[in-house]
Amino acid sequence: MIGRLQGVLLEISGSGVLIVVHGVGYEVEIPESTLMQLPETGTELVLHTHFIVREDAQHLYGFTSTRDRSLFRMLLKVNGVGPKMALGLLSSMDVETFVTCVHKNDVNALVKLPGVGKKTAERLLIEMRDRLAHWEFAPGSGTSRQDRVSIEGNAALQEAESALVSLGYKPLEASRALVHAEAQLREKGEVLTTEALVRAGLRYLGK
């Protein structure tokens, strides 16, 4: 079992990376939440990994936090959820937001995710409820619980988030961008209108 890699990030391509450890290059598949946190190529990278061996292939999945990896492993135990769907979930929704959805039994939020229909969403809620019952919110790679509460409790932020998602950005990307956009606008003393938040969010996403 390969549980951790520490080496030099040599290449980023699509949804995967090539990390060199003592002269050996490992191709690792990662969710977008991890992709957004990667350092520049040529620098050191640590990934917490999950190794899957099948008859026709071997796949190595990597995450910047053990919390992300733990959720990935839990998702794989859900009937009908494979590695591709689990990566898709972690690419579209950070850990804290997913835990919130499960605790709130929010099936509507889950059916918006790629590849997740209503039956799958309901199964996720049922099977993940007990597994996540004792998970506490913790600061991590994604949008924090406090940031999520800020967005959910603000009409302009919610409208801006919906606007960014309608433009093709994933909910995780939109949430992160708006957290930065809100802070930037407050610092400048500007009014937090939906339009201003969307513009600032798009500038952040364009970096």
SVG drawing of the C-alpha trace seen along z (x, -y; Angstrom):
<svg xmlns="http://www.w3.org/2000/svg" viewBox="-34 -52 51 61">
<polyline fill="none" stroke="black" stroke-width="0.4" points="0.0,0.0 1.3,-3.5 -0.1,-5.9 2.1,-8.9 4.4,-10.5 6.9,-13.2 8.9,-14.4 9.2,-17.0 6.1,-18.0 7.3,-17.5 4.2,-17.9 0.5,-18.9 -1.8,-17.6 -5.6,-17.5 -6.7,-15.9 -3.4,-14.3 0.2,-15.1 3.6,-13.5 5.6,-13.5 9.2,-12.3 10.3,-10.4 14.0,-9.3 14.1,-9.2 10.8,-7.3 7.9,-9.1 4.4,-8.5 1.3,-9.4 -1.3,-10.5 -5.0,-11.3 -6.2,-14.2 -9.5,-16.1 -9.8,-19.7 -9.7,-20.7 -6.2,-19.4 -5.3,-20.8 -6.1,-24.3 -3.6,-24.0 -0.6,-22.7 2.7,-24.6 4.7,-25.5 6.2,-22.7 9.8,-21.9 9.0,-22.4 8.4,-19.8 5.0,-18.3 3.5,-15.9 0.4,-13.9 -1.6,-11.5 -2.5,-8.7 -4.9,-5.8 -3.8,-3.0 -6.3,-0.8 -5.2,2.3 -7.5,3.9 -7.0,6.7 -6.5,4.3 -5.0,1.2 -3.4,-0.3 -4.5,-3.8 -3.0,-6.1 -5.1,-8.9 -3.6,-11.8 -4.8,-14.5 -3.2,-17.4 -4.9,-16.5 -5.7,-13.2 -9.2,-14.6 -9.9,-14.7 -8.4,-11.2 -10.6,-9.9 -13.7,-11.2 -12.7,-9.7 -12.3,-6.3 -15.7,-6.6 -17.3,-7.5 -15.8,-4.4 -17.8,-2.3 -21.1,-3.7 -22.9,-1.4 -22.7,-2.7 -19.9,-5.2 -16.5,-4.5 -13.3,-6.4 -14.4,-8.6 -17.5,-9.8 -15.7,-10.2 -13.1,-12.4 -15.9,-14.3 -17.6,-15.0 -14.4,-16.3 -13.7,-18.4 -17.1,-20.1 -17.6,-20.4 -15.1,-20.8 -15.2,-18.5 -16.8,-20.9 -19.6,-21.7 -20.2,-18.0 -20.4,-17.3 -22.9,-20.2 -25.1,-18.7 -25.1,-15.3 -25.9,-16.8 -28.7,-18.9 -30.0,-16.1 -29.7,-18.5 -30.4,-16.3 -30.9,-19.3 -27.3,-20.4 -26.0,-16.9 -28.1,-16.4 -26.4,-19.5 -23.1,-17.7 -21.9,-16.1 -23.0,-12.5 -25.2,-12.5 -28.9,-11.7 -31.6,-11.9 -31.3,-8.2 -27.5,-8.4 -27.8,-11.6 -30.3,-9.9 -28.1,-6.9 -25.1,-9.1 -27.1,-10.9 -28.3,-7.6 -24.9,-5.8 -22.7,-8.8 -24.8,-10.1 -23.5,-7.6 -20.0,-7.7 -19.8,-11.4 -21.8,-11.7 -18.7,-12.5 -16.8,-14.6 -16.0,-18.0 -15.5,-21.0 -11.9,-21.8 -9.9,-24.3 -8.5,-22.8 -8.0,-23.0 -11.5,-24.1 -13.9,-26.9 -14.2,-26.9 -17.4,-26.4 -17.4,-30.1 -17.0,-31.1 -19.9,-28.8 -22.1,-30.2 -21.3,-33.7 -22.3,-32.8 -25.5,-31.0 -26.6,-33.9 -26.0,-36.6 -28.4,-37.0 -25.9,-38.9 -23.3,-36.2 -25.7,-33.4 -26.8,-35.1 -23.2,-35.7 -22.4,-32.1 -25.3,-30.9 -24.2,-33.3 -20.6,-31.9 -21.9,-28.3 -24.2,-29.2 -21.0,-30.4 -19.5,-26.9 -17.5,-27.2 -17.8,-24.4 -19.4,-25.3 -16.1,-24.9 -14.4,-27.3 -17.2,-29.8 -17.3,-29.7 -13.5,-30.2 -13.6,-33.1 -16.4,-34.8 -14.7,-34.5 -11.7,-36.4 -14.0,-38.8 -15.9,-39.8 -12.8,-40.4 -11.3,-42.5 -14.5,-44.6 -14.8,-45.2 -11.2,-46.3 -11.9,-48.9 -15.1,-50.0 -17.2,-49.1 -20.9,-48.0 -21.3,-44.2 -23.8,-44.0 -24.2,-40.9 -22.7,-42.5 -19.6,-43.7 -19.1,-40.3 -19.4,-38.5 -16.9,-40.9 -14.4,-40.5 -14.9,-36.8 -14.3,-36.5 -11.1,-38.6 -9.9,-36.1 -10.8,-33.1 -8.9,-34.6 -5.6,-34.8"/>
</svg>
